[in-house]
Every structure is written in C-alpha cells, then in structure tokens.
Amino acid sequence: MQVAIVGAGIAGLACADALSSAGLQVRLFDKGRGPGGRMSTRRMHTELGEACFDHGAQYFTARDPEFAAVVERWHGLGIVARWPEAHADAWVGVPGMNAVIRELARPHDVTFAAQVRSLFRGTDGWWLGLATGDVGPFDAVIVAIPAEQAAALLSLHDFEMARIALRARSKPCWTGMFAFAEALETDLDVIRDRAMVAWAARNSAKPGRSGPESWVVQAQPTWSQANCEEDPQTIAPLLLASLGEELDCILPSPIAASAHRWRFAMSNGTGDTALWNPETSLGVCGDWLLGPRVEAGWLSGHRLGHQIAESTVSAQRRRRTA
C-alpha cells in the first residue's frame, strides 16, 4: 500500500513513522524549503556570527505516556533538552527546535518545496496536483497541514472533513527576531502574557545554543489579527519596542532584526483526534484537531497512522480468508 502525506510537520511525520513501521510505503510532500514547519529555526548571519531563533513553537511538553517515551528516546539521541525556565515539563530541540523534525524526516522520502494544490481520485488511485505536475497514483492520502489549507484540498472529496476543518479557526501570530551585540540588562529569560506580548524569550539562553544574544518576541493573537496584513518591515520595529517596554530598559540597536507572520499559528481544536474515511482512503491529522501543542500534533498523526495500518491488515486478512 502506497500512502501520500501532504505536510511534513510533526503530525505528518508521526503518521509516516506509524505507517512505515507497519510495512506501508510512504511519501511526504511539504511546501517548505526544509524540515521545520512551525517548529522551524531561523538563522541570520551577523558580525558576531550566526544568530539562531526558534520563531515558531517555543517549547513542548510531554504528558501522554506514548509521547513521553518518544521524547525520552530523542533525549538519548541528544536532540532535545529540558528548559525549566519556560515550564517544569518544557522540552526544546537542540541545537534548535527543528532538530526534532530533521530527525523524524531523516528515514522518510520527503519532497520539500512541493506545494500540493489539488487532489483528485482516478480509477487507479489518488493523485496530487503540484506546480511541477501530477504525482501518483497512491492508495491513500493523508492531509497534515493547517485547517484552512486542509479544507481547500478536502472540499471536493469529503464534505464532512472539510466542514470540520473550516470550523477550526486558526489564530495568526507575528513573531519578531532580534540579535544584539551584548547581553540585555535583565535577569529575565522569559516574558508571558503582557499587553501586546504573548511571549518573549532569550533564545540564546536555551540549552545547546550558541551565537550572539538573541530574543524572540511573539505578539498576542488579537494584535496579530489586527495587523495581519502589514509587512514585516513595519512589524519588526513595533515588536522590538514592545520588548523594551516589557523589560523596562533601553535596548541597544540590534545587529539583526526580522519579523515573520504565522497566518495559521494556533487552533483551539475540534475535539477529534484524527479523521479517516476508509471508503475513500482519505485521512486528516494535525494539532488543529486536538489543540495547539506539539504533543497534540504528534498524537494525532501517530494514532491515525496506527488506525490506517490496523484497518489495512484487517482488510488483507479478510481477502485471504474470502
């Protein structure tokens, strides 16, 4: 059985792991230039060397026993470390958040810079419509991208799945990234839930980081929504000013500064773990189903992969005994 997965973030890769472990063939397609998605790490060259910023997910927790066991394995590989300054149960990727995605993607067939624009189902199976041409056929397709993007692909093939995706409204997030020649005069490494700032952190204080003093500032969802269509050059100085206000200090001029808009940053969840239609062999997974956490994305993909694998094995047994 050949399965295509649209999206190579934490959910898509967890699903791929489960399917591959059951002997199914998997190909993943992701519009990003490389591993990361919302667990990306941005790098900027400065006069003091390379500055690194985890500009998506800031950390993750591991409360589910299955996921906790996987995180301990990552810990043994040296690609994650605890970060108690953020949360008693906080983990971060090492040397960046995208280390986890790189490790998960390593054993799989992943095509990056490949945006799937459409799905269509022929007599020989599922096909993916890419800018470079059609790819297929596949026996099944898994959609593992943000809800609003998933709805567009699902609408012609499964109205109920598309309806659920449209119900899961994602909130945007503007993120600022700033590097400085010297450490800022503050004992704080983390700021939470202030007027305009939802989160700010000294990224260079995370375990396993190197390079100059670097800070990540993430704006509140309401502010991000109100300024969603502004350009990054307008947003970056505003986020820098908000950092200075919350630290109550005069900031030096940064040696690197940038802003990134996550249009589909967080969803409140729909209450579903994953979606699977065995009649059409079409499935959906992602953190927007369970909630806006890395762990939720992994659990959604992992459980969908096992559900598909189990149904495939059962179908094969029925055919053999028929």
PLY file of the C-alpha trace (Angstrom):
ply
format ascii 1.0
element vertex 322
property float x
property float y
property float z
element edge 321
property int vertex1
property int vertex2
end_header
0.00 0.00 0.00
1.37 3.39 -1.04
0.39 6.43 1.01
0.95 10.12 0.23
1.13 12.56 3.14
0.62 16.25 2.44
2.65 18.09 5.08
5.89 17.02 6.76
5.47 18.64 10.15
5.21 16.81 13.45
1.78 15.29 12.64
2.62 14.13 9.13
5.94 12.63 10.20
4.43 10.86 13.22
1.85 9.35 10.88
4.61 8.32 8.46
6.51 6.59 11.28
3.47 4.53 12.25
2.67 3.59 8.65
6.26 2.68 7.78
6.56 0.54 10.91
3.58 -1.45 9.63
5.26 -2.03 6.26
3.38 0.57 4.22
5.20 2.73 1.67
5.03 6.45 2.40
5.92 9.63 0.51
5.64 13.07 2.08
5.26 16.42 0.33
5.85 19.76 2.06
5.75 23.30 0.71
8.60 24.42 3.00
12.19 24.65 1.85
13.36 22.22 4.52
12.39 20.46 7.75
10.69 22.53 10.41
7.25 23.92 9.68
6.02 25.60 12.84
8.98 24.03 14.66
11.38 25.96 12.45
14.66 27.57 13.43
15.65 30.76 11.58
19.34 31.60 11.18
20.74 35.05 10.47
24.33 35.99 9.73
25.68 38.82 11.90
29.03 40.47 12.55
29.33 38.24 15.65
28.48 35.01 13.89
25.26 33.18 13.21
22.25 34.08 15.36
19.55 31.43 15.75
15.87 31.89 16.55
13.15 29.35 17.27
10.49 31.54 15.71
7.61 29.07 15.76
6.90 26.69 18.64
8.93 27.83 21.64
8.93 24.57 23.60
6.80 21.48 24.04
5.58 19.28 26.87
5.22 15.50 27.10
2.28 14.38 29.23
0.94 11.44 27.24
2.88 8.24 28.09
3.43 7.28 24.44
4.75 10.70 23.51
6.82 10.92 26.70
8.56 7.66 25.76
9.39 9.06 22.32
10.74 12.28 23.85
13.00 10.24 26.15
14.36 8.50 23.07
15.04 11.89 21.48
16.75 12.91 24.70
19.01 9.89 24.40
19.90 10.99 20.87
20.83 14.44 22.15
18.30 16.31 20.01
16.14 17.60 22.89
16.83 19.00 26.36
14.77 20.26 29.25
14.23 24.01 29.61
12.78 24.58 33.11
12.85 28.37 32.74
9.81 28.06 30.47
7.89 25.30 32.26
8.58 22.49 34.69
7.91 19.99 31.89
9.30 22.03 28.99
11.48 20.48 26.29
13.27 22.18 23.39
15.06 20.87 20.33
18.88 21.01 20.33
20.57 22.95 18.81
17.24 24.30 17.51
13.58 23.31 17.59
13.83 21.95 14.06
16.26 19.24 15.24
13.24 17.10 16.11
11.71 17.45 12.65
15.05 16.77 10.97
15.40 13.52 12.91
11.83 12.44 12.17
12.21 13.25 8.47
15.57 11.51 8.09
14.33 7.95 7.32
11.47 9.04 5.06
11.02 10.00 1.42
10.21 13.71 1.78
9.92 16.16 -1.10
10.33 19.76 0.06
9.39 22.92 -1.84
6.40 20.95 -3.14
3.08 22.68 -2.56
0.13 20.38 -3.21
-2.52 22.48 -4.94
-5.16 19.84 -5.51
-6.17 16.23 -5.01
-8.04 14.08 -7.49
-9.08 10.47 -7.46
-8.89 8.39 -10.61
-9.63 4.77 -11.37
-6.06 3.88 -10.43
-5.99 5.79 -7.12
-5.21 9.22 -5.69
-3.13 11.86 -7.49
-1.57 15.04 -6.14
-1.55 18.20 -8.23
1.73 20.11 -7.85
3.01 23.14 -9.73
5.52 20.84 -11.42
2.91 18.28 -12.47
0.78 15.46 -11.11
2.22 12.81 -8.79
0.66 9.39 -8.18
-1.10 7.10 -8.04
-1.43 6.45 -4.31
-3.71 4.07 -2.46
-4.38 6.62 0.29
-3.80 10.30 1.03
-3.26 11.92 4.43
-3.66 15.69 4.75
-1.46 17.01 7.57
-1.49 20.79 7.11
-3.26 23.70 8.89
-7.06 23.54 8.95
-7.75 26.34 6.48
-5.35 24.85 3.93
-6.68 21.34 4.55
-10.27 22.47 3.91
-9.38 23.62 0.39
-7.96 20.20 -0.51
-10.76 18.24 1.17
-13.78 20.18 -0.09
-14.24 18.23 -3.33
-13.73 14.81 -1.76
-15.15 14.76 1.77
-17.62 17.46 2.72
-17.76 16.46 6.41
-13.96 16.60 6.80
-13.88 19.97 5.05
-16.66 21.25 7.33
-14.72 20.20 10.44
-11.59 21.90 9.10
-13.47 25.12 8.39
-14.83 25.07 11.94
-11.29 25.06 13.38
-10.39 28.72 13.11
-6.65 29.35 13.37
-5.22 32.45 15.03
-2.28 34.32 13.46
0.93 35.24 15.25
3.52 37.87 14.40
6.99 36.87 15.61
9.97 39.18 15.93
13.60 38.02 15.94
16.33 40.27 17.32
20.06 39.74 17.89
22.24 42.07 19.96
25.99 42.58 20.31
25.76 42.39 24.11
23.51 40.67 26.63
20.48 42.75 27.58
20.45 44.15 31.11
17.78 41.89 32.55
17.62 38.74 34.63
14.52 37.60 32.78
14.76 34.87 30.18
11.00 34.56 29.59
8.10 37.05 29.48
4.49 35.87 29.22
1.07 37.37 28.62
1.71 41.10 28.68
-0.32 43.81 26.94
0.93 43.28 23.39
3.38 40.46 24.00
2.09 36.91 24.36
5.60 35.52 24.75
9.18 36.75 24.64
12.28 34.71 25.38
16.02 34.95 25.34
16.51 32.29 22.68
20.27 32.21 23.27
19.61 31.05 26.86
18.02 27.80 25.74
20.12 24.63 26.15
22.67 23.93 23.43
22.51 27.38 21.83
25.48 29.37 20.59
25.99 32.71 18.89
25.12 36.25 19.96
22.37 37.36 22.34
19.08 36.61 20.59
15.45 37.22 21.53
12.14 36.02 20.09
9.00 38.11 20.61
5.54 36.75 19.79
2.59 39.11 19.71
-0.84 38.48 21.19
-3.34 36.85 18.77
-5.67 39.87 18.81
-2.82 42.25 17.93
-1.53 39.85 15.28
-5.00 39.61 13.74
-5.44 43.37 13.68
-2.05 43.78 11.95
-2.11 40.57 9.93
-1.71 42.20 6.51
1.10 44.58 7.48
4.56 43.92 6.05
7.42 42.52 8.18
9.44 45.74 7.86
6.62 47.60 9.61
6.05 44.97 12.29
9.66 44.32 13.40
10.25 47.78 14.99
6.92 47.57 16.82
7.81 44.20 18.34
11.28 45.47 19.27
9.74 48.47 21.03
7.34 46.20 22.91
10.27 44.10 24.13
11.97 47.19 25.51
8.77 48.25 27.26
8.23 44.86 28.89
11.88 44.61 30.00
11.71 48.24 31.18
15.07 49.05 29.65
16.56 50.93 26.73
17.51 48.41 24.10
20.66 48.82 22.01
20.27 48.74 18.27
20.01 45.11 17.15
22.67 43.66 14.87
19.94 41.61 13.19
16.18 42.08 13.13
13.32 40.42 11.30
9.64 39.56 11.64
7.67 36.56 10.44
3.91 36.13 10.20
2.40 32.77 11.06
-1.02 33.09 9.46
-2.19 29.76 10.89
-0.39 29.64 14.22
-2.85 28.21 16.74
-6.23 26.49 16.77
-8.49 25.76 19.72
-9.08 22.22 18.47
-12.23 20.41 17.34
-12.27 17.54 19.83
-11.26 14.99 17.19
-8.02 13.01 17.37
-7.82 12.41 13.62
-10.18 11.83 10.69
-10.24 8.78 8.41
-12.63 7.71 5.65
-11.99 4.02 4.87
-14.28 4.16 1.83
-12.15 6.74 0.03
-8.84 6.14 1.86
-8.59 9.81 2.78
-7.39 10.97 6.20
-6.56 14.10 8.16
-4.30 14.74 11.14
-2.84 17.79 12.84
-2.64 19.81 16.03
-5.70 21.79 14.95
-7.81 18.75 15.78
-6.60 18.11 19.34
-5.25 21.53 20.30
-2.34 23.93 19.68
0.51 21.86 21.07
3.40 19.91 19.54
2.34 16.87 21.56
-1.19 17.10 20.13
0.16 17.12 16.58
2.31 14.05 17.24
-0.55 12.15 18.89
-2.94 12.97 16.03
-0.54 11.69 13.37
0.62 8.69 15.40
-2.89 7.46 16.13
-4.11 7.99 12.58
-1.15 6.02 11.25
-1.90 3.11 13.56
-5.60 3.25 12.68
-4.83 3.01 8.96
-2.26 0.26 9.49
-4.69 -1.81 11.55
-7.51 -1.40 9.03
-5.15 -2.36 6.20
-4.02 -5.52 7.99
-7.65 -6.45 8.74
-8.63 -5.96 5.10
-5.75 -8.16 3.95
-6.83 -10.90 6.35
-10.40 -10.75 5.07
-9.20 -11.08 1.48
-7.06 -14.10 2.35
-9.95 -15.88 4.06
-12.59 -14.97 1.47
0 1
1 2
2 3
3 4
4 5
5 6
6 7
7 8
8 9
9 10
10 11
11 12
12 13
13 14
14 15
15 16
16 17
17 18
18 19
19 20
20 21
21 22
22 23
23 24
24 25
25 26
26 27
27 28
28 29
29 30
30 31
31 32
32 33
33 34
34 35
35 36
36 37
37 38
38 39
39 40
40 41
41 42
42 43
43 44
44 45
45 46
46 47
47 48
48 49
49 50
50 51
51 52
52 53
53 54
54 55
55 56
56 57
57 58
58 59
59 60
60 61
61 62
62 63
63 64
64 65
65 66
66 67
67 68
68 69
69 70
70 71
71 72
72 73
73 74
74 75
75 76
76 77
77 78
78 79
79 80
80 81
81 82
82 83
83 84
84 85
85 86
86 87
87 88
88 89
89 90
90 91
91 92
92 93
93 94
94 95
95 96
96 97
97 98
98 99
99 100
100 101
101 102
102 103
103 104
104 105
105 106
106 107
107 108
108 109
109 110
110 111
111 112
112 113
113 114
114 115
115 116
116 117
117 118
118 119
119 120
120 121
121 122
122 123
123 124
124 125
125 126
126 127
127 128
128 129
129 130
130 131
131 132
132 133
133 134
134 135
135 136
136 137
137 138
138 139
139 140
140 141
141 142
142 143
143 144
144 145
145 146
146 147
147 148
148 149
149 150
150 151
151 152
152 153
153 154
154 155
155 156
156 157
157 158
158 159
159 160
160 161
161 162
162 163
163 164
164 165
165 166
166 167
167 168
168 169
169 170
170 171
171 172
172 173
173 174
174 175
175 176
176 177
177 178
178 179
179 180
180 181
181 182
182 183
183 184
184 185
185 186
186 187
187 188
188 189
189 190
190 191
191 192
192 193
193 194
194 195
195 196
196 197
197 198
198 199
199 200
200 201
201 202
202 203
203 204
204 205
205 206
206 207
207 208
208 209
209 210
210 211
211 212
212 213
213 214
214 215
215 216
216 217
217 218
218 219
219 220
220 221
221 222
222 223
223 224
224 225
225 226
226 227
227 228
228 229
229 230
230 231
231 232
232 233
233 234
234 235
235 236
236 237
237 238
238 239
239 240
240 241
241 242
242 243
243 244
244 245
245 246
246 247
247 248
248 249
249 250
250 251
251 252
252 253
253 254
254 255
255 256
256 257
257 258
258 259
259 260
260 261
261 262
262 263
263 264
264 265
265 266
266 267
267 268
268 269
269 270
270 271
271 272
272 273
273 274
274 275
275 276
276 277
277 278
278 279
279 280
280 281
281 282
282 283
283 284
284 285
285 286
286 287
287 288
288 289
289 290
290 291
291 292
292 293
293 294
294 295
295 296
296 297
297 298
298 299
299 300
300 301
301 302
302 303
303 304
304 305
305 306
306 307
307 308
308 309
309 310
310 311
311 312
312 313
313 314
314 315
315 316
316 317
317 318
318 319
319 320
320 321
